Amino acid sequence: MAVETVVEIQKQGVKESMKIGDRVRVKESVIVYHNPEHRGKAFDLKGSEGEVIGIINQWQGRPVSANLPIYVQFSKKFKAHLRENELELI
């Protein structure tokens, strides 16, 4: 009985783990300066939608704990690394 309860709690978690190909939306204010449409100016990503194209957990075959592990493509020319807590699944 305790095992079933643990499984239910895990399913009700705030966030499922993200995987490549997931559609995501930026839910917190994240300021970037490398957006090609706003070159050199502050741009807030809050509300922007994109697709997860990479999850950084290895470098040269070794496990790493990246600060910004989720790699998201927002447009053809614009990609950004973000934290999991800054994103929500769509």
DSSP file with accessible surface (Angstrom, degrees, kcal/mol):
  #  RESIDUE AA STRUCTURE BP1 BP2  ACC     N-H-->O    O-->H-N    N-H-->O    O-->H-N    TCO  KAPPA ALPHA  PHI   PSI    X-CA   Y-CA   Z-CA
    1    1 A M     >        0   0  177      0, 0.0     4,-1.6     0, 0.0     5,-0.1   0.000 360.0 360.0 360.0 -39.0    0.0    0.0    0.0
    2    2 A A  H  >  +     0   0   72      1,-0.2     4,-2.0     2,-0.2     5,-0.2   0.861 360.0  56.2 -66.1 -33.7    2.8    2.4    0.8
    3    3 A V  H  > S+     0   0  111      1,-0.2     4,-2.2     2,-0.2    -1,-0.2   0.924 105.6  50.8 -65.5 -41.7    4.4    1.8   -2.6
    4    4 A E  H  > S+     0   0  115      1,-0.2     4,-2.3     2,-0.2    -1,-0.2   0.904 108.5  52.6 -62.6 -39.8    1.2    2.8   -4.4
    5    5 A T  H  X S+     0   0   69     -4,-1.6     4,-2.3     2,-0.2    -1,-0.2   0.920 108.3  50.2 -63.4 -42.3    1.0    6.0   -2.4
    6    6 A V  H  X S+     0   0   75     -4,-2.0     4,-2.3     2,-0.2    -2,-0.2   0.927 110.0  50.5 -62.7 -43.2    4.6    7.0   -3.3
    7    7 A V  H  X S+     0   0   61     -4,-2.2     4,-2.0     1,-0.2    -2,-0.2   0.930 110.5  49.7 -61.8 -43.5    3.8    6.4   -7.0
    8    8 A E  H  X S+     0   0  112     -4,-2.3     4,-1.6     1,-0.2    -1,-0.2   0.920 110.1  50.6 -63.0 -41.6    0.7    8.6   -6.8
    9    9 A I  H  < S+     0   0  104     -4,-2.3     4,-0.2     1,-0.2    -1,-0.2   0.922 109.3  51.2 -63.6 -41.0    2.6   11.4   -5.1
   10   10 A Q  H >< S+     0   0  141     -4,-2.3     3,-1.2     1,-0.2    -1,-0.2   0.896 108.9  51.0 -64.7 -37.3    5.3   11.2   -7.8
   11   11 A K  H 3< S+     0   0  167     -4,-2.0    -1,-0.2     1,-0.3    -2,-0.2   0.828 108.5  52.2 -68.0 -31.0    2.6   11.5  -10.5
   12   12 A Q  T 3< S+     0   0  149     -4,-1.6    -1,-0.3    -5,-0.2    -2,-0.2   0.376  84.7 133.3 -87.2   7.3    1.1   14.6   -8.8
   13   13 A G  S <  S-     0   0   45     -3,-1.2     3,-0.1    -4,-0.2    -3,-0.1  -0.040  70.3-111.5 -57.3 159.4    4.5   16.3   -8.7
   14   14 A V  S    S+     0   0  144      1,-0.2     2,-0.4     2,-0.0    -1,-0.1   0.896  97.3  16.9 -61.3 -39.0    4.9   19.9   -9.7
   15   15 A K        -     0   0   57     73,-0.1     2,-0.2     3,-0.0    -1,-0.2  -0.994  66.7-138.9-143.2 135.2    6.9   19.1  -12.8
   16   16 A E        -     0   0  136     -2,-0.4     2,-0.2    -3,-0.1    73,-0.1  -0.599  46.8 -91.8 -81.2 156.2    7.6   16.0  -14.9
   17   17 A S        -     0   0   99     -2,-0.2     2,-0.2     1,-0.1    -1,-0.1  -0.473  46.5-122.6 -71.0 139.5   11.2   15.7  -16.1
   18   18 A M        -     0   0   14     -2,-0.2     2,-0.3    -3,-0.0    -1,-0.1  -0.490  27.7-169.2 -83.7 153.4   11.7   17.2  -19.5
   19   19 A K    >   -     0   0  126     -2,-0.2     3,-1.9    33,-0.0    33,-0.2  -0.920  37.1 -75.0-137.5 163.3   12.9   15.4  -22.5
   20   20 A I  T 3  S+     0   0  111     -2,-0.3    33,-0.2     1,-0.2     3,-0.1  -0.325 117.1  30.3 -59.7 134.7   14.1   16.4  -26.0
   21   21 A G  T 3  S+     0   0   37     31,-2.9    -1,-0.2     1,-0.3     2,-0.1   0.215  85.2 134.6  99.0 -12.6   11.2   17.3  -28.3
   22   22 A D    <   -     0   0   27     -3,-1.9    30,-2.7    30,-0.1     2,-0.4  -0.436  55.6-127.5 -69.6 141.4    9.0   18.7  -25.5
   23   23 A R  E     -A   51   0A 112     67,-0.3    67,-2.5    28,-0.2     2,-0.3  -0.773  36.8-179.2 -86.7 133.0    7.2   22.0  -26.1
   24   24 A V  E     -AB  50  89A   0     26,-2.6    26,-2.3    -2,-0.4     2,-0.4  -0.903  22.1-150.0-133.9 160.8    7.9   24.5  -23.3
   25   25 A R  E     -AB  49  88A  77     63,-2.3    63,-2.0    -2,-0.3     2,-0.5  -0.992  27.2-118.1-129.4 139.2    7.0   28.0  -22.2
   26   26 A V  E     - B   0  87A   1     22,-2.5    21,-2.9    -2,-0.4    61,-0.2  -0.654  31.1-179.5 -76.8 121.2    9.2   30.3  -20.1
   27   27 A K        +     0   0   76     59,-2.4     2,-0.3    -2,-0.5    60,-0.2   0.605  59.0  54.7-101.3 -13.9    7.2   31.0  -16.9
   28   28 A E  S    S-     0   0   80     58,-1.0     2,-0.5    17,-0.0    19,-0.1  -0.792  97.1 -89.3-116.4 161.8    9.6   33.3  -15.1
   29   29 A S        +     0   0   71     -2,-0.3     2,-0.4    17,-0.1    -2,-0.1  -0.576  48.6 174.6 -70.9 119.3   11.2   36.6  -16.1
   30   30 A V        -     0   0   18     -2,-0.5    15,-2.9    -4,-0.1     2,-0.5  -0.977  17.0-152.9-130.3 116.4   14.5   35.7  -17.8
   31   31 A I  E     +E   44   0B  83     -2,-0.4     2,-0.3    13,-0.2    13,-0.2  -0.784  18.0 176.6 -94.1 128.3   16.5   38.6  -19.4
   32   32 A V  E     -E   43   0B  15     11,-2.5    11,-1.9    -2,-0.5     3,-0.1  -0.912  24.5-164.1-126.2 158.6   18.9   37.7  -22.3
   33   33 A Y  S    S+     0   0  145     -2,-0.3     7,-1.3     9,-0.2     8,-0.1   0.308  78.5  72.8-120.8   4.6   21.1   39.9  -24.5
   34   34 A H        +     0   0   90      5,-0.1     5,-0.1     9,-0.1    -1,-0.1   0.234  55.9 127.3-111.4  17.5   21.7   37.5  -27.4
   35   35 A N    >   -     0   0    7      6,-0.3     3,-1.7     3,-0.3     6,-0.2  -0.591  56.2-142.5 -72.7 122.8   18.4   37.5  -29.1
   36   36 A P  G >  S+     0   0   39      0, 0.0     3,-0.7     0, 0.0    -1,-0.2   0.782  99.8  55.6 -61.4 -25.1   19.1   38.3  -32.8
   37   37 A E  G 3  S+     0   0  143      1,-0.2    -2,-0.1    -3,-0.0    -3,-0.0   0.664 119.5  31.8 -79.0 -16.5   15.9   40.3  -33.1
   38   38 A H  G X  S-     0   0   70     -3,-1.7     3,-2.2     3,-0.1    -3,-0.3  -0.302  88.2-170.9-133.0  48.5   17.0   42.5  -30.2
   39   39 A R  T <  S-     0   0  172     -3,-0.7    -5,-0.1     1,-0.3     3,-0.1  -0.150  70.7  -3.1 -53.3 124.5   20.8   42.5  -30.6
   40   40 A G  T 3  S+     0   0   60     -7,-1.3     2,-0.3     1,-0.2    -1,-0.3   0.430 111.9 103.5  76.6  -0.7   22.6   44.0  -27.6
   41   41 A K  S <  S-     0   0  148     -3,-2.2    -6,-0.3    -6,-0.2    -1,-0.2  -0.844  81.4 -97.2-113.6 152.5   19.4   45.0  -25.8
   42   42 A A        -     0   0   60     -2,-0.3     2,-0.4    -3,-0.1    -9,-0.2  -0.435  42.0-174.8 -66.1 134.5   17.7   43.4  -22.9
   43   43 A F  E     -E   32   0B  52    -11,-1.9   -11,-2.5    -2,-0.1     2,-0.5  -0.994  18.1-140.8-135.4 127.2   14.9   41.0  -23.9
   44   44 A D  E     -E   31   0B  64     -2,-0.4   -13,-0.2   -13,-0.2   -15,-0.1  -0.777   6.3-163.0 -91.1 123.6   12.6   39.2  -21.4
   45   45 A L    >   +     0   0    1    -15,-2.9     3,-2.9    -2,-0.5   -19,-0.4   0.521  43.2 133.7 -82.1  -5.5   11.8   35.6  -22.4
   46   46 A K  T 3  S+     0   0  128      1,-0.3   -19,-0.2   -16,-0.2   -17,-0.1  -0.192  78.0  12.5 -53.4 126.9    8.8   35.4  -20.1
   47   47 A G  T 3  S+     0   0   43    -21,-2.9    -1,-0.3     1,-0.3   -20,-0.1   0.272  93.5 135.9  89.7 -10.9    5.9   33.8  -22.1
   48   48 A S    <   -     0   0   31     -3,-2.9   -22,-2.5   -23,-0.1     2,-0.4  -0.419  42.5-147.3 -70.4 144.8    8.1   32.7  -25.0
   49   49 A E  E     +A   25   0A  85    -24,-0.2     2,-0.3    25,-0.1   -24,-0.2  -0.890  28.8 142.1-115.8 146.1    7.5   29.2  -26.3
   50   50 A G  E     -A   24   0A   1    -26,-2.3   -26,-2.6    -2,-0.4     2,-0.4  -0.884  43.3 -91.5-160.0-169.4   10.0   26.8  -27.8
   51   51 A E  E     -AC  23  73A  86     22,-2.1    22,-2.7    -2,-0.3     2,-0.4  -0.960  33.4-117.4-123.9 135.4   11.2   23.2  -28.1
   52   52 A V  E     + C   0  72A   0    -30,-2.7   -31,-2.9    -2,-0.4    20,-0.2  -0.579  35.9 170.1 -69.9 121.1   13.7   21.4  -26.0
   53   53 A I  E     +     0   0A  49     18,-3.0     2,-0.3    -2,-0.4    19,-0.2   0.473  61.6   9.9-111.9  -5.7   16.6   20.4  -28.3
   54   54 A G  E     - C   0  71A  11     17,-1.3    17,-3.0   -35,-0.1     2,-0.4  -0.963  48.9-152.7-169.1 150.8   19.1   19.3  -25.7
   55   55 A I  E     - C   0  70A  53     -2,-0.3     2,-0.9    15,-0.2    15,-0.2  -0.980  25.1-141.8-128.6 115.4   19.6   18.4  -22.0
   56   56 A I        +     0   0   61     13,-2.8    10,-0.6    -2,-0.4     3,-0.1  -0.693  52.1 128.5 -85.1 105.1   23.1   19.0  -20.8
   57   57 A N        +     0   0   97     -2,-0.9     7,-1.8     1,-0.3     2,-0.3   0.340  66.0  46.8-133.4  -1.0   24.1   16.2  -18.4
   58   58 A Q  E     -F   63   0C 123      5,-0.3     2,-0.4    -3,-0.2    -1,-0.3  -0.994  52.6-172.0-141.5 148.7   27.4   15.0  -20.0
   59   59 A W  E >  S-F   62   0C 156      3,-2.5     3,-1.9    -2,-0.3    -3,-0.0  -0.963  81.9 -14.8-140.7 120.8   30.5   16.6  -21.3
   60   60 A Q  T 3  S-     0   0  142     -2,-0.4    -1,-0.0     1,-0.3     0, 0.0   0.875 129.7 -53.5  52.3  40.9   33.1   14.6  -23.1
   61   61 A G  T 3  S+     0   0   60      1,-0.2    -1,-0.3     0, 0.0    -3,-0.0   0.447 116.2 111.8  80.4  -0.3   31.5   11.4  -21.7
   62   62 A R  E <  S-F   59   0C 165     -3,-1.9    -3,-2.5     1,-0.0    -1,-0.2  -0.851  73.2-110.4-106.5 142.0   31.6   12.5  -18.1
   63   63 A P  E     -F   58   0C 116      0, 0.0     2,-0.3     0, 0.0    -5,-0.3  -0.428  41.1-178.5 -68.4 139.3   28.5   13.4  -16.1
   64   64 A V        -     0   0   61     -7,-1.8     2,-0.6    -2,-0.1     0, 0.0  -0.940  30.9-135.5-133.2 160.1   28.2   17.1  -15.2
   65   65 A S        -     0   0  113     -2,-0.3    -8,-0.1     3,-0.0     2,-0.1  -0.807  31.8-161.1-115.2  87.2   25.7   19.2  -13.3
   66   66 A A        -     0   0   38     -2,-0.6     4,-0.1   -10,-0.6    -2,-0.0  -0.381  19.8-138.4 -69.4 145.5   25.2   22.2  -15.6
   67   67 A N  S    S+     0   0  137      1,-0.3    -1,-0.1     2,-0.1     0, 0.0   0.835 104.7  27.6 -69.9 -35.4   23.8   25.4  -14.1
   68   68 A L  S    S+     0   0   66      1,-0.1    -1,-0.3    15,-0.1    15,-0.2  -0.687  77.0 161.6-125.9  76.5   21.5   25.9  -17.2
   69   69 A P        +     0   0   30      0, 0.0   -13,-2.8     0, 0.0     2,-0.6   0.696  46.6  83.6 -79.5 -18.4   21.0   22.3  -18.4
   70   70 A I  E     -CD  55  82A   6     12,-2.3    12,-3.1   -15,-0.2     2,-0.6  -0.760  61.7-160.0 -95.0 119.7   17.9   22.7  -20.7
   71   71 A Y  E     -CD  54  81A  68    -17,-3.0   -18,-3.0    -2,-0.6   -17,-1.3  -0.868  14.7-173.4-102.2 116.7   18.7   23.9  -24.2
   72   72 A V  E     -CD  52  80A   0      8,-3.0     8,-2.5    -2,-0.6     2,-0.6  -0.922  19.5-148.7-119.3 135.0   15.6   25.4  -25.9
   73   73 A Q  E     +CD  51  79A  62    -22,-2.7   -22,-2.1    -2,-0.4     6,-0.2  -0.909  18.6 172.8-101.7 120.1   15.2   26.6  -29.5
   74   74 A F        -     0   0   36      4,-2.4     2,-0.3    -2,-0.6     5,-0.2   0.780  67.3  -6.2 -95.6 -36.3   12.7   29.5  -29.7
   75   75 A S  S    S-     0   0   42      3,-1.7     3,-0.4     1,-0.0    -1,-0.2  -0.883  86.7 -82.5-146.5-179.8   13.1   30.4  -33.4
   76   76 A K  S    S+     0   0  192     -2,-0.3     3,-0.0     1,-0.2    -1,-0.0   0.867 129.7  27.7 -58.1 -35.6   15.3   29.4  -36.3
   77   77 A K  S    S+     0   0  175      1,-0.1     2,-0.5    -4,-0.0    -1,-0.2   0.452 110.5  75.8-105.6  -4.4   18.0   31.7  -35.2
   78   78 A F        +     0   0    6     -3,-0.4    -4,-2.4   -43,-0.1    -3,-1.7  -0.945  45.6 157.2-125.0 121.4   17.5   31.9  -31.4
   79   79 A K  E     -D   73   0A  84     -2,-0.5     2,-0.3    -6,-0.2    -6,-0.2  -0.942  12.9-174.5-130.8 154.8   18.4   29.3  -28.8
   80   80 A A  E     -D   72   0A   3     -8,-2.5    -8,-3.0    -2,-0.3     2,-0.5  -0.997  24.9-125.7-151.0 150.2   19.0   29.6  -25.1
   81   81 A H  E     +D   71   0A  85     -2,-0.3     2,-0.3   -10,-0.2   -10,-0.2  -0.838  39.9 172.1 -93.1 132.1   20.1   27.6  -22.1
   82   82 A L  E     -D   70   0A   3    -12,-3.1   -12,-2.3    -2,-0.5     2,-0.2  -0.898  33.5-104.6-137.3 165.4   17.6   27.7  -19.2
   83   83 A R    >   -     0   0  112     -2,-0.3     3,-1.3   -15,-0.2     4,-0.3  -0.589  31.6-119.9 -85.6 154.5   17.0   26.1  -15.8
   84   84 A E  G >  S+     0   0   76      1,-0.3     3,-1.5    -2,-0.2    -1,-0.1   0.874 112.3  58.3 -63.2 -34.7   14.2   23.6  -15.4
   85   85 A N  G 3  S+     0   0   85      1,-0.3    -1,-0.3     3,-0.0   -58,-0.0   0.624  98.9  59.9 -74.8  -8.8   12.4   25.7  -12.9
   86   86 A E  G <  S+     0   0   18     -3,-1.3   -59,-2.4   -59,-0.1   -58,-1.0   0.538 103.1  64.6 -89.8  -6.4   12.1   28.6  -15.4
   87   87 A L  E <   -B   26   0A   0     -3,-1.5     2,-0.3    -4,-0.3   -61,-0.2  -0.809  59.7-162.9-119.6 156.2   10.1   26.4  -17.8
   88   88 A E  E     -B   25   0A  70    -63,-2.0   -63,-2.3    -2,-0.3     2,-0.2  -0.989  28.9-112.3-133.9 144.9    6.8   24.7  -17.9
   89   89 A L  E      B   24   0A  57     -2,-0.3   -65,-0.2   -65,-0.2   -67,-0.0  -0.494 360.0 360.0 -71.9 143.2    5.6   22.0  -20.2
   90   90 A I              0   0   99    -67,-2.5   -67,-0.3    -2,-0.2    -1,-0.1  -0.803 360.0 360.0 -98.5 360.0    2.9   22.9  -22.7
